[in-house]
Amino acid sequence: MTAFVAHRALWIAIRWLTLAAGLWQASESFAAPDAAQGIAVIFPDIGEPYRSVFTQIIDGIEEQAKGHVVRVAVGANVNAQELGAQLRRQDIHVVIALGRNGLKASAALDRDIGVVAGGVLSAPQPEARSAVVHSLAPDPALLFARLKNLLPGARRVVVVYDPHQNDWLIRLARDAARVHGLELVATEAEDLKTATRLYRDILAAADPARDVLWLPQDTTTVEDSAVLPLVLQEAWNRSLPVISSSVTHVKRGALFALYPNNLALGRRLANSALGYLSVGSAAARGVQPLTEVLLAVNVRTANHLGIDLGGRQQSFDIVFPEP
C-alpha cells in the first residue's frame, strides 16, 4: 500500500469515527427528552406563598428530567376520569404528585400509571403502599448530626408526637439517635390537651446541660398559637435547647431547623420518576424522609445558650434574627 493510499484510508476511518461519534452524541442528547415524555406533574392550583414552593420543586423536576414535563394543576375536587383521559392522551406513564391535592388526584388513576409523591409530610396507608412518598419531614439522622455538631454535649432528645402522623418518623429517629450516641425519649399524644400537659412535665424535669427538645412537624402536638409560645418561652427561661423541623420555629426562637431545598427535592423526585420509566416499577414504596435540606439558625438563641458559632454563620442558609 502506497503512503497516499494509507493516508487516505486513515482519513476515511477518522471521518467515519467522527460521524459515528456525532450520531451517538445526537442520540444521547435526545434520549433524556424522549424518556421524560412520559412524566406529568400534578400539583395544587393554589395561591402564594405555597405556589412559589411548588414552582421551585417543578423547576428542579424539569431541570433533572431534561425534557418536556407535562404540568397539571388540580383543585380540591378534580374529576378523576377526565384527568386519567388527559394523561392517557399524552402517553403519561408516571406522575409526580405534589401536595395533598396532587396525591388525592393520583390515587384515583389507573394502576398502570406509576406515582411518585412529594410536597407532603406523610400519606395515608393506601397511598403509601402503592407509591413512593418523599416526605417534607427532614431525616432525623441529618437533624441529629447537626445537633451534635452544635451541641457536642447533648445526650438526650425529648419529643412529643402524634403516632397517627409521625410514627414512621419516630421509628427512623430511634435508629438515628443510637448512631449519634443519643437517647431518644419519644412520648405519644393524640390530642392538644395531652401534649400541653406532657410539655409542662418535660420542661419542669429537663436538664439543660444534656437534654434537647425536638419539635417535629406535627399538627397535634406542635400547635402554633398556644403550645409553641409556651414551649419556647419556658425553654428560653431554662436555657433548654429546642431544635425543630420547621424554619418558622427558628424565627420564633428555636435554636435551629432543617427545611426543604425545593430545587434539590424536585431533582430527587425526577430521578424517582425516571427510574420508574426505566424499569417499569418503583424501586421502593412507602414514606421516605427529606434528605435535600437547608439549615436555619437563630444566633440570638445560640448566644443565649452559650454556643459559639464563630465563623460558621456563612455555612447557614438562613440566619435569624435577620440583619
N, C-alpha and C positions, 0 to 999 in steps of 0.2 A: 504494500500500500504506500502510495507516494505521500509526501508530507502534506500536500494540498488536500488530498482525499481524506487523510486522517484528521486534518484540521476542520474540514467541512463536516465530517461525521461527528466530531466533538461538538461543533457549533449546533448541529441539529439536535443532538442529545440534550444539550443545555436548554435549547429552546423548548423542547417537549417537557422537560422537567419544570421550567418556568411556567408554562401553560398549565401543567398539572397542578402545580402549587397554587396558581391563581384560581383555578376551578375549585380546589379544596378549600381555599380561604373563602371563596364566594359561598360555597355550600355551608361553611361554618357560620358565616355572617347571617345567613338566612335561617339557620337551624333554630336559634333561640326564639325569633318571632313566630315561626311556624308552631313551635312547641307551646308558645303562650296563647295561641289562638283559642285553645280550649278552656281558658280561665275567665271566670267572671267574679267581680267583687260586688257583693250585696251589702249595702251599708244604710244606716238610718238617714232618712230625709229630715234632718233637724237643724236648728239654728246654732249660732255661736253660744258658748265657746267650743262646744263639742264638735261642731262641724270641722273646725280647723284641725282638731286632733285626728279625725278620720281622714281628712285630706292628706295630712302628713304620712299616715300609715299607708294610704293608697299610693302616694308618691314613691315610697320605699318598695312597694309591691311592683310597680311598673318599672322602676329602676332595675330591680333584680330580674324580673321576667324578660326584660329587653325585647319587648314586643307589645302588640296591641292587647290590652286587657279590657274587657267589657265592664263598664261601671253601671250598676243598677241600684238606684236609690229607692228605698221602700219605706212606707209608713207603717203605723201600728197594725193596720188591717189590710194586709196585702192579699190579693187573690192568688192563691197557690197554683191554680190551674193555668191562669194567664201567665204567671211567672214561669212555670215549667215549660209552657209552649214557647215562650220567648227564648228561653235558654236552649231548647232543642233546635229552634230555627237558626240559632247562632253557633250550633255544634259545640256547646259547652259540655265539658266532661268533669270539671271540678269547679266548685265555687269557694271563694274565701268569704265567709260570713262575718261581718263586723257588728259588734254591739248586740243588744238584746233583740232588736227588730230583725237584724240580719240573721241571727241564729234561729229565731222563731220562723222566719220565712223559709230558711233552708231545710228545716225539719220536715216540711211537707213535700219536699221534692222527691222525684223518682230515686229509687235506691241505686240506680246505675250512675248517678251523679255524685262524685265524692265531695265531702265537706271538710274544709279546714276553717276553724273558728278562731276569732281573735277580738280584742277590744271588749272583753267581758272578764269579770273576776272568777266566775265559775259557771257551770252549766248543769241543768237538770240531768239526772242519771240517764234517761234515754238518749239525749243528745251526746252526753259524754261517752257513752258506749259506742256510738255509731260514727263519731268524728274525733279528730284530733283538735283539742281546745287549748289555745295558747292564752293563758290567763294574764291579767294585768297585775296580779299579785307577785311582787318580787320574790325570787328564790331565797328562802331562808339561809341557805349556805352563803350567798353573797352578802346578805344582811349581817350575819354573824361574823363574817370575815372583816367587814368594815368596823363592826363593833370592837373586835379585838385589836384592830389597828389603832383606833382612837382611845380605847379604854382597855389596855392590856390586863388590868387588874380585875376586870369583870369576871364573875364566876357563876352567876345565876341569872337567867332570863325568865321573867314572870309575864304571863299573857292570859287574858280573859277572852274567850271566843265562843261563838255560837256554832255548835257542831254541824248544824244544817248548812252553814255557809262555808266553814273553814276546816272541817275535819280532815280533808285531804291535805291541806296546807300544814296542819299541825303534825301530821304523820311525817312529812318531809322535814319539818323543823326539829323533831326529836332526833333524827339521824344527823342532821347538820349540827346540832348542839354537841353531840358526842364527838364529832370530828374536830370541833373547835374548843374542846375542853370545857364546855358549858353544861350546866344543869338547866333543863327546861322544866318550869313549873307551869303547866297549862291547865286552866280551870274552865269548865263549861258553864255557860249562862245562856238560857234560851229566852230571856226577857230583860228589859231595861232595869227593872227593879232589882233583880238578882245581880246584874252586872254592877250596878251602883254600890250595892252592899259589899260585893267582893272587892271592888276598888278601894273602898274605905278601909277594909281589913288589910289589904295588901300594903297600902300606903302607911298604915299605922305600924306594921311589923317589918317593913323593908329595911335592909341595911344598905345605905347609900355607898358604902365602901366596896361592896361586892355585888349588889343587886342592880338589875336594869329592868325597866318596864317596857314591854313591846306592845304597841298599838297596831293591830292588823287592820286591814280594810274590812270592816265588819259593821253592818248597819244596825245590828242588835246591841253590841257591846261597846261600840265607839260612836256614840251619838253626839253630834257636834254642838248642839245648843246648850245642853246641860252637863253631860258627862265629861266631855273634853275640857271645858274650862275648869271644872272641879279637879280633874286629874292633873292637869298641867300646873295649876296654882299650888296644889299641895305638894307636887313633886318639886317645884321650884323652892318652896319653903323648906323642904327637907334635903335639898340638893341631890335628889334622886334622878339619875339619867333616864330619859324617856326616848326611845327610838320608835320609828314609825314606818309604815308602808305607804304613807300619803304625804306629798310635799306640802299640802296646806297645813298639816300639823306642825311642820318645821317653822313655817311663817308665824305660827301662834305660840311657839316656844319649845317644841321638841328638839332634841339635840341634832338628829339627822334623819333622813329618809332616803330610800331608793325609789325612783319613779321611772316611768317608761321612756325609753328613747324611741319615739314613734317611728322615725325613719328606719332605724335598725330593726324594729319589730316588723315593719312592713316587708323588709328583705327576708326575714325569717319565715314569715307567712308565705311569701312567694316560693321560697325553697321547698316548703312542705307541699305546696300545690304542684310544683314542677316534679317533685319526687313522686307524687300520686300519678301524674300523667305518664311518667316513665315506666312505672311498674304496675299501674292499674289498681293500686290499693294504698292505704295509708301505712306508713312504717310502724306507727304506734298510735293507738287511740287512747282517749282519756284526757284528763286535765294536766297540763304542763306549766310549771311556774315561769315567770318572766325572768329572762336572763339578759335581755337588752336593756340595761338600766343606766340612769344618770344619778348623781349624788347631790343632794341639797343639805346644807349645814347651817345651823344658827350659831353665829360666832358669839353673840351675846350670851347665849346659854352655855356655850363652851367655856367662856371666860368665867361665868358664874360657878361652873363645876370645877374650875382649876385645870382645864385641859389646854395645853399649849399647842396651838395649831401651827405655830412657827411660820415657815414659808410655804405651807401646804395649801393655802387658800386658792392658789391658782389651779389646783387639781380638782376643785369642787365646781360643779356645773351651775349651781345657784347658791348664793350666799345671802342669808338673812341676818339682821335687817339689811334691806337693800340700800346701797350707797345713795 
